């Protein structure tokens, strides 16, 4: 007999005994419930009988007292209120007897009905007595003596005591029955439990005697095979499961021998491929370094002409406006817009490259959220109005300030608002900011009534170089990097960005950023009271002339800076290298210095270090104008601001307005 069959038979026997035990248990439960119900009903009847007896005694005492007063009282009229109370009391006793009838068993109900009938006769007699009391006294006395007293004796002394004796007998029988059922159930349960234990012990003993020795043999053989002794064979006699298991172990040993040989060969192949992968990794890292170098060089090569295109187009627009050449202005604005568009594409690609390479840093500062929102709204307004849209900005009261990378927060909002403006026509765009207390964070929401997205498009909306579909990409344009960079920026600051949308109903983007972004590299910048880049008032209204020193090796930048600053009332002095710049700075002691970083000879870092070490120049604000993006070093060396080329003129003038007005006056 196999082990499975032995275990199955033992289990079935124990299962039968357990089932029998369950049947007995449920039967005893039913019987216990019945006996408990009998006890409850008997107890309830006893309580009702006691209440009836007490009420009857009270009524009888009242009748006896009235009969004694009757003999001495003068005839009068019936007490209607007293009769009503008396009748109500009798009715209450009648209801109690009715309840007793409902609780009684079929055998007892005959006695209860006899008692109830006698009470009804007695109650009728008592009512007649009370009705004639004080009116027809002779009839009242006759009714009491002839009917009421005999009926009262029969009810109180015969029927009621008989009922009480019957109830006590029923309670005793129910208690005895409950005890007998409980004892029988306990005895049967104990017998079946002992029998189940004996069967289980016998089955366990038989199985253990049959299995322990062979299991030990299997264990020893498995240990030897597991330790690598594949020459060992396990031999177990019989045709049951253990013998088949022994044969399976032997087959496994043969397979392990084959597998070990194959594994040795696979390891050799893996080592060869690992070496190939190492070579490929080194090649990829070299290619990545080459890509980074290419992007850095291209950044310089592309931003330099962009600086000239954007700068000169701005100058030409102003000159055309001043000369009244209205026909040229639209074309010039197209050139200016195309330059900015190309610059945005270059910046997106470079930002994504820096993020993927892990070289994008955070520059944290504390700023007012509402002021930042207003500045963003002012900047994005022309793009919103381009498609006849309406922008509504809502800032929750008490949202206050936050500490984060202002530039990246602004860029994320610009990207979202730009998308909403692009995909919405003659609709509404909402920009909202709220603060959440726990955990402390600031929530920005950008909602539009544009074309919306399907769920499939929504699942790919943050992927790089991805538009919703080809038709949308052809119609609206774009690189598909804006939302990717926005999500990367939010994640860098410990936040999230999510999107919700349905086709034809618009899109909702939700940004959650910590109120205090963690400073990963202990980089911080001075707090800015109002970081807006809107047009500032002309500095030419100052009563005294201001001098600006421009240090840059690019003559185009020098020319643009001279034009920009000259129109704002500055006297501009330029130097094409670091040595001349230091010399001129000491000679003319300018109000502000703009400094390029990448220059032949003495570079911008060295010039900035020398200026801050010079007591004469240490207080002069220095604004770095550079192709590179290394603000942390610039701020660490003492730069007042770090701006990336091509320079946004309005932003530059805003920084000059901020820092120059804080600079002490110089005597030239």
Secondary structure, 3 states (H helix, E strand, C coil): CCHHHHHHHHHHHHHHHHHHHHHHHHHHHHHHHHHHHHHHHHHHHHHHHHHHHHHHHHHHHHHHHHHHHHCCCCCCCCCHHHHHHHHHHHHHHHHHHHHHHHHCCHHHHHHHHHHHHHHHHHHHHHHHHHHHCCCCHHHHHHHHHHHHHHHHHHHHHHHHHHHHHHHHHHHHHHHHHHHHHHHHHHHHHHHHHHHHHHHHHHHHHHHHHHHHHHHHHHHHHHHHHHCCCCCCCCCCCCCCHHHHHHHHHHHHHHHHHHHHHHHHHHHHHHHHHHHHHHHHHHHHHHHHHHHHHHHHHHHHHHHHHHHHHHHHHHHHHHHHHHHCCHHHHHHHHHHHHHHHHHHHHHHHHHHHHHHHHCCCCCCEEEEEHHHHHHHHHHHHHHHHHHCCCEEEEEECCCCCEEEEEHHHHHHHHHHHHHHHHHHCCCCEEEEEEEEECCCCEEEEEEEECCCCCCHHHHHCCCCCCCCCCHHHHHHHCCCCCHHHHHHHHHHHCCCEEEEEEECCCEEEEEEEEECECCCCCCCECCCCCCCCCCCCCCHHHCCCCEEEEEECCCHHHHHHHHHHHHHCCEEEEEECCHHHHHHHHHHHCCCEEEECCCCCCCCHHHHHHHHHHCCCCCCCEEEEEECCCCHHHHHHHCCCEEEECCCCHHHHHHHHHHHHCCCCCCCC
